[in-house]
Amino acid sequence: MAKTPEYDSPSGMAGEKYADLMPPCFYCKHLLTVGFQERSERWTCKAFPAGIPPAIWSRSENHNWIIPGQVGKFQYESQRFDNGAGYKEIITFAGVWQKALGG
């Protein structure tokens, strides 16, 4: 994914949107914890409290629908981010920034 120079990203990296640097789970409302692979710590969320499968946080498997083996009916749902230009944005599972509806 190409970086788009537009405005400060929610991650605080001034001047560009760096969605391609973070897994989609980082932007999801349901994220619980962020782990470190090198220490064998797993990312967790409401759908995968024992650990988010690598296929999801690497965007190899889409989580815009219910996946067999997950807990509950949770699926990827972007947080809303203030873009600094007077409206909110969300980021799709694929890493594309979009204007949030109603914001």
GIZIVEN-V27866 format. One record per pair of residues at least 24 apart in sequence whose C-alpha atoms are under 8 Angstrom apart, sorted by the first residue. I is the first residue (numbers start at 0). J is the second residue. D is the distance in whole Angstrom. If there is no record, write none. Layout:
i=I j=J d=D
i=I j=J d=D
This chain:
i=0 j=94 d=8
i=6 j=82 d=7
i=6 j=83 d=7
i=7 j=82 d=7
i=7 j=83 d=8
i=8 j=82 d=7
i=9 j=80 d=6
i=9 j=81 d=8
i=9 j=82 d=7
i=18 j=90 d=8
i=18 j=94 d=5
i=18 j=95 d=7
i=19 j=94 d=6
i=22 j=56 d=5
i=22 j=57 d=6
i=22 j=58 d=7
i=23 j=55 d=8
i=23 j=56 d=6
i=23 j=57 d=8
i=23 j=58 d=7
i=23 j=91 d=8
i=23 j=92 d=6
i=23 j=93 d=7
i=23 j=94 d=7
i=24 j=55 d=8
i=24 j=56 d=6
i=24 j=75 d=7
i=26 j=77 d=6
i=26 j=78 d=6
i=26 j=90 d=7
i=27 j=75 d=6
i=27 j=76 d=5
i=27 j=77 d=4
i=27 j=78 d=6
i=28 j=75 d=8
i=28 j=76 d=6
i=28 j=77 d=6
i=28 j=78 d=5
i=29 j=73 d=8
i=29 j=75 d=7
i=29 j=76 d=7
i=45 j=70 d=7
i=45 j=71 d=8
i=45 j=73 d=7
i=46 j=70 d=5
i=46 j=71 d=6
i=46 j=72 d=7
i=46 j=73 d=5
i=46 j=74 d=7
i=58 j=92 d=8
i=58 j=93 d=7
i=61 j=92 d=7
i=62 j=92 d=7
i=63 j=92 d=7
